[in-house]
Amino acid sequence: MKKIRIAQIGINRYSHAPEIFVTLKSLPEIFEVAGYAIVEDERETCANKMWCFEGYPELTLDEILNDPTIEAVTIETDEIHITKYAQMAAEHGKHIHMEKPGSQSLEGFEKLIETVKKNGKTFHIGYMYRYNPYISDAIKRAQNGDFGEVFSVEAQMSRMDSETTRKWFGSFKGGHMFYLGCHLIDLVLQLQGEPDNIIPLNCSIDPENIGTEDYAMAVMQYPHGVSFVKIATEVAGFIRRQLVISGTKGTVEIKPLEIGVKREEGMVPYPNRTQRRVSLSDGDRNIETSEVFGRYDAMIRAFAEMVRGEKTNPYTCDYELTLFKTILKCCGV
């Protein structure tokens, strides 16, 4: 199997850039990692994360974009810049995996979608819960009608953040909703499609000292029910992360969405487990704990399969654009 020659553009302060590069390195049978480029002010703002690049050459942005042997890139710079660099990569005909959800410009995202549609290359966004085994299985079962008509989805993804991070949320309208809520909005759209109405309820927990929207909630109204997504700066929020799918024939609760396990030799990077409870109207009930899975392993493997033409991306450009527009509405844009 021919290896995919790939490079990374950027690193970010608050998202998954080091983890993505480490995952690429952990799959030498799939990827030939050409190197990385540092853009914007990342050498200063992300100095504590540069360890992930050790042993790999630093390239310039132009070297990556203009090297025809580098067929794919991961775009991992800060959200405010990310659409700009994805656009450059698309114009140079690269397959793209980029950090979620894009910069907060609808015009810029629409231009990016138009470009990747024209060039026919893979366009893949890092919504990691799409590759969580219990979440993806529950969505497939719901779409197949196993739980009847889905009338409500409740999705929560809280955590405790530092004051520095909470102030950074002010970079975006919607704050925490844009940063983490995008993952949950994606799940609701997969299960129920576009809502009839969206009510954003984003606010600041500490308006006098922080002042950014670090409590994020959006209510999504549908013809046959109401769903919501919630992200809060909350003590022990990580272990309360959950997805509840309620249908006329069954209810599924996945909680916690992930919980880290001790890494052992030969294990996938960033190992996790998750737990699921399924209750059906016929009285069948069960609780299951997943096998160990890598948060980014399946996601990056899937990207490789798409680049090689072995798999069609189920998340089309049109879907990604609809999702992006819905995220902006949930942010109050």
C-alpha positions in Angstrom: 0.0 0.0 0.0 1.4 3.4 -1.0 1.9 5.7 1.9 0.2 9.1 2.0 2.7 11.9 2.2 1.3 14.4 4.6 2.3 17.6 6.4 0.7 19.7 9.2 0.0 23.4 9.0 -0.1 25.1 12.3 -0.6 24.2 16.0 -3.2 25.7 18.3 -3.5 26.7 22.0 -6.7 25.0 22.9 -7.5 22.2 20.5 -6.1 19.0 19.2 -3.0 19.8 17.1 -0.4 17.9 19.1 -2.7 14.9 19.3 -3.3 14.9 15.6 0.4 15.0 14.8 1.1 12.2 17.3 -1.6 10.1 15.8 -0.1 10.6 12.3 3.3 9.5 13.7 1.7 6.4 15.2 0.5 5.2 11.8 3.8 4.8 9.8 2.3 2.1 7.7 -0.3 4.6 6.4 1.5 8.0 6.4 4.8 9.4 5.4 5.0 12.6 7.6 6.9 15.2 5.6 7.0 17.8 8.4 5.1 20.8 9.7 4.8 24.5 9.3 4.4 27.1 12.1 2.1 30.0 11.1 0.9 33.2 12.8 2.3 33.7 16.3 2.3 30.1 17.2 6.0 29.9 18.1 5.3 32.1 21.1 1.7 31.2 22.0 2.2 27.4 21.6 5.8 27.0 22.8 4.8 24.4 25.3 3.3 22.2 22.6 6.2 22.1 20.2 7.4 18.8 21.7 5.1 16.9 19.3 7.2 17.9 16.3 10.5 16.7 17.6 12.4 14.7 15.0 10.5 16.1 12.0 11.6 18.9 9.7 10.1 22.4 10.0 8.9 23.5 6.5 7.7 26.8 5.3 4.0 27.2 4.3 5.0 27.7 0.7 7.2 24.5 0.8 4.2 22.5 1.9 1.7 24.1 -0.5 3.9 23.9 -3.6 5.3 20.4 -3.1 3.3 18.1 -5.3 4.5 15.0 -3.4 2.7 16.3 -0.3 -0.8 15.2 -1.3 -2.6 15.8 2.1 -2.4 18.3 5.0 -3.8 18.6 8.5 -4.8 22.2 9.2 -4.5 22.7 13.0 -3.9 26.4 13.6 -6.2 28.5 15.8 -9.9 28.6 14.9 -9.7 32.3 13.9 -7.2 31.5 11.2 -8.2 28.0 10.2 -10.4 28.7 7.2 -7.8 30.9 5.6 -5.2 28.2 5.6 -7.7 25.5 4.6 -8.5 27.8 1.6 -4.9 28.0 0.6 -4.5 24.2 0.8 -7.7 23.7 -1.2 -6.5 26.1 -3.9 -3.3 24.0 -4.1 -5.2 20.8 -4.6 -4.4 19.1 -1.2 -6.6 16.6 0.6 -7.6 18.4 3.8 -8.2 17.3 7.4 -8.9 20.5 9.4 -9.7 21.3 13.0 -13.3 22.0 13.7 -15.5 24.1 13.0 -13.8 26.7 10.9 -13.3 30.5 11.4 -16.4 32.4 12.3 -17.0 33.8 8.8 -19.8 32.4 6.7 -18.5 34.0 3.6 -15.1 32.4 4.1 -16.5 29.0 4.8 -18.8 29.1 1.8 -15.8 30.0 -0.4 -13.9 27.0 1.0 -16.8 24.6 0.4 -17.0 25.9 -3.2 -13.3 25.3 -3.7 -13.2 21.8 -2.4 -16.3 20.9 -4.4 -14.5 22.0 -7.5 -11.2 20.3 -6.9 -12.7 17.0 -5.8 -10.3 16.4 -3.0 -11.1 15.0 0.4 -12.4 17.6 2.8 -12.6 16.2 6.4 -13.3 18.0 9.6 -12.1 16.9 13.1 -15.4 16.2 14.8 -14.1 13.4 16.9 -17.4 12.1 18.3 -18.3 11.0 14.7 -15.8 8.2 15.4 -16.8 7.4 19.0 -17.9 3.7 18.7 -21.1 3.9 20.8 -22.1 7.3 19.5 -21.7 6.4 15.9 -23.5 3.1 16.5 -26.4 4.8 18.3 -26.8 7.3 15.4 -26.9 4.5 12.9 -29.5 2.6 14.9 -31.6 5.8 15.3 -31.4 6.5 11.6 -32.5 2.9 10.9 -35.6 3.4 13.1 -34.5 1.1 16.0 -35.7 3.7 18.5 -38.8 4.8 16.7 -39.2 8.5 15.9 -36.6 10.5 17.6 -38.3 13.5 19.4 -35.5 14.7 21.6 -31.7 14.8 21.8 -29.9 16.1 24.9 -26.2 16.6 24.5 -23.8 18.0 27.2 -20.0 18.6 27.0 -18.9 20.6 30.0 -15.5 20.9 31.6 -13.6 23.2 34.0 -11.5 25.8 32.2 -8.8 28.2 33.4 -9.5 31.9 33.5 -7.1 32.4 30.6 -9.1 29.9 28.4 -12.4 31.4 29.5 -11.2 34.9 28.5 -10.1 33.4 25.1 -13.7 32.4 24.5 -14.2 36.1 23.8 -12.5 35.5 20.4 -15.9 34.2 19.1 -19.5 35.2 19.3 -21.1 32.4 21.3 -17.8 31.6 23.1 -18.0 28.1 24.4 -20.8 27.2 22.0 -18.5 27.9 19.0 -15.5 26.1 20.6 -17.1 22.9 21.9 -20.8 23.2 21.2 -20.1 22.5 17.5 -19.4 18.8 18.3 -22.9 18.5 19.9 -24.7 20.4 17.2 -23.2 18.0 14.7 -24.8 15.0 16.6 -28.2 16.7 16.8 -28.2 17.4 13.1 -27.2 13.9 12.2 -30.1 12.6 14.3 -32.9 15.1 13.5 -31.8 17.4 10.6 -32.1 21.1 10.6 -34.3 22.5 13.3 -37.3 24.8 12.7 -36.1 27.3 15.2 -33.0 27.9 17.4 -33.0 29.7 20.7 -29.4 30.6 21.8 -29.0 31.0 25.5 -25.3 31.8 25.9 -24.1 33.9 28.8 -21.2 34.5 31.2 -21.0 32.7 34.5 -18.8 35.5 35.9 -19.7 38.7 33.9 -17.7 41.0 36.2 -14.3 39.2 36.1 -14.5 37.1 32.9 -17.3 38.5 30.8 -17.2 36.0 28.0 -19.8 33.4 27.0 -18.4 30.5 29.0 -21.9 29.0 29.7 -23.4 27.9 26.4 -26.8 26.5 25.7 -29.0 26.3 22.6 -32.5 25.0 22.3 -33.4 23.5 19.0 -37.1 23.2 18.1 -38.5 20.5 15.8 -42.0 19.6 14.7 -42.2 16.7 17.1 -40.0 17.7 20.0 -37.3 19.9 21.5 -33.5 19.2 21.7 -30.7 21.0 23.4 -27.0 21.3 23.6 -25.2 22.6 26.7 -21.6 23.4 27.5 -20.6 24.9 30.8 -17.5 25.8 32.8 -18.4 23.3 35.4 -16.6 21.4 38.1 -16.5 17.7 37.2 -18.1 18.6 33.8 -16.0 16.1 31.9 -17.4 13.0 33.6 -20.9 14.4 33.1 -20.6 14.6 29.3 -23.5 12.7 27.9 -25.7 12.1 24.9 -29.4 11.1 25.4 -31.4 10.1 22.4 -35.2 9.7 23.1 -37.4 8.0 20.6 -40.9 6.6 20.6 -39.5 3.0 20.9 -36.4 3.5 23.0 -34.0 5.7 24.9 -30.2 5.6 24.7 -27.9 7.3 27.2 -24.2 7.5 26.6 -22.3 8.7 29.6 -19.5 9.6 30.0 -18.9 10.2 26.3 -15.2 9.3 27.0 -13.1 8.5 30.0 -9.4 8.1 29.6 -7.6 4.9 30.5 -4.0 4.2 31.3 -2.0 3.8 28.2 -0.1 0.6 27.8 2.5 -0.6 25.2 0.9 -1.2 21.8 -2.3 0.7 22.7 -3.8 3.3 20.4 -2.9 6.9 21.2 -5.1 8.7 23.7 -7.1 5.6 24.8 -10.6 5.9 26.1 -13.7 3.9 27.0 -17.3 4.9 27.1 -20.5 3.6 28.6 -24.0 3.2 27.1 -27.4 2.4 28.5 -30.1 1.3 26.1 -33.8 1.0 27.2 -36.4 -0.2 24.7 -40.2 -0.2 24.9 -40.4 -4.0 24.8 -38.6 -4.1 28.2 -35.1 -4.9 26.9 -32.5 -3.0 28.9 -28.7 -3.2 29.0 -25.6 -1.3 30.1 -22.4 -1.8 28.1 -18.8 -0.5 28.5 -16.9 -0.2 25.2 -13.5 -1.7 24.4 -10.6 0.7 24.5 -10.5 3.1 21.5 -8.3 6.0 20.4 -10.1 9.3 20.2 -8.3 10.3 17.0 -7.1 6.9 15.7 -10.3 5.9 13.8 -10.8 9.5 12.6 -7.4 9.7 11.0 -7.6 6.2 9.6 -10.9 7.1 8.0 -9.3 10.2 6.5 -6.6 8.1 4.9 -9.2 5.7 3.4 -11.0 8.7 1.9 -7.7 10.1 0.4 -7.0 6.7 -1.2 -10.5 6.5 -2.6 -11.4 3.4 -0.5 -14.2 5.2 1.4 -16.6 7.9 0.6 -16.9 10.7 3.1 -20.5 10.4 4.6 -20.3 14.0 5.6 -20.8 15.9 2.4 -19.7 19.4 1.6 -23.4 20.4 1.7 -23.8 18.8 5.1 -20.7 20.6 6.5 -22.1 23.9 5.2 -25.5 23.3 6.8 -23.8 22.3 10.0 -21.6 25.5 10.0 -24.6 27.7 9.5 -26.5 26.0 12.3 -23.5 26.5 14.6 -23.5 30.2 13.9 -27.2 30.4 14.7 -26.6 28.6 18.0 -23.9 31.1 18.7 -26.3 34.0 18.1 -24.6 35.2 15.0 
